[in-house]
Amino acid sequence: HVPLEGPADLRWAIQSMAAIGEVCGATAFMAWCQNTLVWYVANSTNLKLAARFGDCFSRGRVLGGTGLSNPMKSFFGIERLKLRGRKV
């Protein structure tokens, strides 16, 4: 879902993860983690991050994930924000 030009088409990524999930839910979750990481980097305003890691992440040469699942779901009204902080 990281095209060389033009807008991203997430349908292919979603269909791929769904097919993986028919065989193994854990592997589908790992694919979701990697796809989400790639999407965040591809849409980041941090151009140095994208230049340094974008290709490695999107090709799977470097694996990763995201710690932003809950905040992103919260922003879209799917679940309450579970993160809490206090100034120290």
N, C-alpha and C positions, 0 to 999 in steps of 0.2 A: 504493500500500500504506500510505498514511497516511489512515486513515478519520476522518471527523468525530467518530464515536463508536464504541466497541467495539474489539475487538482487530484488529490488522493482519492482512491476508490476503496473504502473500507469493506465493501461487500466481499471481496476476494479473501481478505484476512478473516472475516467472520465465518465465511463458508469453510475455510481451511480449519479453523479452530473447532467448528462444529463437527467436521469429519474426524478430527483427531479425538474429540470427546466421545465419539461412538465406540472407540476402542479403549481409551484410557483417560479418565477424568483428570488425573494428576498431570499427565503430559499436556492436556488441553489447557490446564491452568498455567503451566510453565510457558506455553505458547502465548497465552494472553499476557503474561508478565512481560515477555520479550517484545511483543507487538505494542504494548502500551508504552514501554520504554522508548521504542523507536518513534512512536507517534509524538511523545513529549519532546524528544530531541529534534525531530523534524519540524516541529511547530514552535520551538523555542526562539526567543529573541537573542539567546546567547550564541552568537555565530561561531565563537571559538570552540564551544562545546560540540556544536554540530559538525564543524570541520574536522575536529580531532577524533570524534567517536561515532558520528552518524553512520558512516559506511560499515564500520566494524560491527555496530549493533545490528544494522539492518541485514547484514549478510550472516549474522550468527557467529562471527569469529570471536566476539566478546559477548558473554551472556550477562544479563542483568534483570532488573525488575523495577518496581516502583513502590514507594511507600506512600503514594498519594491516592490510593483507592478510596478510602473513607472520605477525605476532603472533596474529591471529585464527585462522589455520589451525593454528598451533602449539598454541593453547589447546584446540583440538578434536582434536588428534592427527593432523592431516592431513600436516603436514611439520614438520621441526625448526625451532626458532627460529634465524633467521640473524643477528639483531641481536646485536652485541657492544658492550660499553662498558668504559671504564676511567676511574677517578676521576682527575681532573687538578686 
